[in-house]
Amino acid sequence: MIHSDLESTDCAALFNEGSAMPKNAWSAKRERQYMHIKDSLLERGEAPKVAEEIAARTVNKERAQHGEAAEVSASSINDISASRRGGLRSHSGPGGRTLAQLRNEASQRGVPGRSRMNKAQLEEALKR
């Protein structure tokens, strides 16, 4: 699952430079976190580039939520933490997109009545 929009300049630096880690951006703890996530994804069979991107995004989101990043997006601050989301969904498989993500896409597509729809209704409306 590769997304075209990068959440922070740290992630952009990661892929532009081609290095394993952004220079002087992460603490030792965040570097260990990155390697742990990346290794776990590789063990599950993800492609190396995909594993690096997901790990970098996860670490950057954690940094944003803990006030360690210079620039943050609203979704990084207002959304559930990556570690909590993984814990909630770990035993039931991927839970799909969140209600907020579905509403955002419905808004972009101009789906009428989206604000009154529940998650299942939004998923159905976005299939069309």
N, C-alpha and C positions, 0 to 999 in steps of 0.2 A: 504494500500500500504506500505509494509515493505521492506526496502532495507537492504541487508546484510552488506554493507560497512558503517562504522560509520565515520562521518565527522571529529570528534575531540575526544580527550580524555575525554572532559566533558560529551559528550553523552555516551561514553563507561562507564564512572563512574556511570552515572545515572542508567544504566541497570545492571551493575555488583553488585552494592551495594543494588539495590532494593529500594532505597529511592526516594522520590518525586523530590528532587533537588540535584545537585552536591554540595558538601561542599565547601563553600567560593569561588566558581567559578563565580557566577553571582551577579550583583548588584541588589538592590531592584527593580529598573526599569525592569531589565531582568526577575526577578522572577515574577513580575506582568504580564509582557508580556507572559511568559510561562503559567501562570495560565489562562489568558484570552484565549489563543489559545487552550489550553487543554480543558477548559470548553466549548468552541464553538464546538470543534470536538465531545465531548461527547454528546452535545445537538443534533448534526446531526446524532448520532447513531454509531459513531466509537467505537471500542472496547477500553477499558481503556489503554492497553499496546500500541496499535497503536496510540492513541491520545497522550500519553506521548512521544512516539518516534518522531512523527511529530512535536510536540511543541518544544521538545529539539533541533531537527535539525534546525528548523526555528530560534530559539533564537541563536543557535551557529553560524548560517550563518550571522545573523545580527551583532553579536559580531565580527566576522571575518571582515565583510565589514566596520565596524567602528573602526578597530584597537584595539579591546579590547581582542582578543584571542592571546595566545602565539603561537599556530600553526594554519595555515590556508591552505586550499587547493585552487588550481587555480580556480576551478569551483565556490567556494564561493566568490572569489574576482571579477572574470570576468563576472559572470552571473548577470542577473537582480535581484534586491532585492526581497525577498519573499513577502513583503508588496505590492510592485508595481505589481508583477506578479498576486497576488490575486486580486488586483484592476482591472487589465486588463481583467481577466477571470471571474470575479464574476457574470457578467450578461449573459454570454454565456455558462456557464458550464465549465467543465474541457477542456482546450485547447489541451490536449495531450502533448506529448513530444516536446521540442523545436527543432529547426533545428540543433543546436549544438549537442544535445543529440542523434538525429537520425544519424547525420554524424559520431559521435563517435562509435555508435553501428555498423553502416555500415562498418567502418574501422576495427573494431574488427572481424567482420564476413568476411571481404575481398570482399565486394560487388564491382564489377567493375563499373567504371564510376560514383562513388558516389559524387565526387567533383563537377560534373556538374549538379547533380540532385537538383530539388526543394523539398520542404517539402513533397508534395503529392507523388512525385515519390519515395522518400526515404521510406515513410510509406508503399507504395505498394511493393517495393523491399524487405523490411524487413518482410513482411507477409509470404513470401515463405520459 
